[in-house]
C-alpha cells in the first residue's frame, strides 16, 4: 500500500555509501543551470531533511552546515546563508524524526513542507537584512514542489532497504 | 564516583547545543562576509572543490545543446549564412572608414596633446550559470583568475554592456549584471551629452537614471552610453535606450527607465574587457589649503577695493 506508515515496517540497515551518493546527486541537481530559479525545488534540502528524519544519529547538523557552505560558494551568495538555513532544517528534522514517521506519507509531506518553508524564510530574511530586495512569493513555490516530491523521494531512497515482499517461512525473524 | 553514562550511550552534545553552535558559526560567517572580504579564500577553496560537480551538472545541458545544433536544418544554416553575409557587407563600409577615422583621431588627439584612447583587449568567456541567486542579478562565467580576469573589469556582449566582474575565483568569476539594484554606471545621453548615473531598477529587467532633475533634457528613445569618466568602463559602450519617463511635479527628480541594450538574460558568449590605461589619481583636497582659502579670498577682495 502506498500510504502505509513506513515506520512500521522493518527495514534493512541503511547503506552509508548510498546516503552519500544520494546527497551528492541532490547537490549536482541543485547545481544544474536553470534559466530561472523560480519554482525549482531545492532537492538537496529535501534529501537532507529525509536523511535527518530517517537517520538522525548519522546525519547530525555538521554535514548540512558544510553542504550549506558549499552551496553558498557555488551560488556566489552570502557565505553562511544556506549554512544557517540547512542547520535549522536539520535540527527541526532531527527533532521531529521520532514522531513524524508514525504518520502516513501525506502528513509527513506537510511536516516537511513547513520545515522547507521555514528554511527559505530564513534565507529571505537574511538577504533582506543585508539589503537585498524581496524576491516575491513565487520564490516559495519551490518548497511546495519539493514537498509534493516527498512520497516519491521516500519510495526511491528507501528502496535499497526494503526486504523482499514474499515472506520466507524458514527465516528466524 | 563517576556518574556519567558509559561511552556506549554517549551521543555527544544535545541537538539544541549543536544547533546553537552552527547557527552562531553561520551568523558569524555572514556578518564577516557582508562587512569585510575575509571570506574570499574559503569561498575560493570551496568553489574549486565544487567545480567538477558544476561541470558534471552542466554536461547534460551542453550535450543537449550540441545535439540540437547537430540537427539544425540546412535551410536554417543557409538562411543564417546569407544574413551574416549581408551584414558583413553592410559593416564593411563602416569598417573601411573606421581605419581612416582611427588614424585621423590619433592625429587630432596628438595635435591637442590629449591622452590616447586605449583600445581595450578582451577575454572571451561563456556564461555557465544565469540567475542562481534569486536575490541578485549575477551570472557566473567560465574564465577566472588563472585566465587573467580581475575584479572590476567590464563585460560586454555583441550589443552592449552586460555588467562588471565582481568576484574572481580561480576557474570561474561572477559578473554582476547592469540590472542589479546596487550596480551603478556613469553614463551619457548620446543626443546632448548629458551626464548621469544609471542604476539597476530593482525589477531585474531595466535600469534607471537617478538624480536627474524633473526638467532634465531626456526624451524617449534616447540612446545612453558609458561616459568613461570613472576609469572602469571604456567610453562609448551602449548601455540602453530610454523607454519611459515619469516627471512627477511633487518629486524633485524624474524617474527615467532604460531598457538595457545587451541581452542581459539571453546570450551565452561575452567579452571581459581588460581595464584601460592608468588614469590619473583623483585629486584629493587636503585640509590645510582649505582653511587658508577663505583668507586668500578676503585679501583679493580687499585688493579689488
Interface residues (C-beta under 8 A of the other chain):
Chain A: X24 X27 X28 X29 X31 X32 X33 X34 X35 X36 X37 X38 X57 X60 X61 X62 X65 X68 X69 X70 X72 X73 X74 X75 X76 X77 X78 X79 X80 X81 X83 X84 X87 X88 X91 X94 X95 X126 X127 X130 X131 X132 X133 X135 X139
Chain B: X11 X12 X15 X16 X18 X19 X22 X23 X25 X26 X27 X28 X29 X30 X32 X33 X34 X39 X42 X43 X46 X47 X49 X50 X53 X54 X56 X57 X58 X61 X128 X129 X130 X131 X132 X133 X134 X135 X136 X138 X140 X167 X174 X181 X182 X202
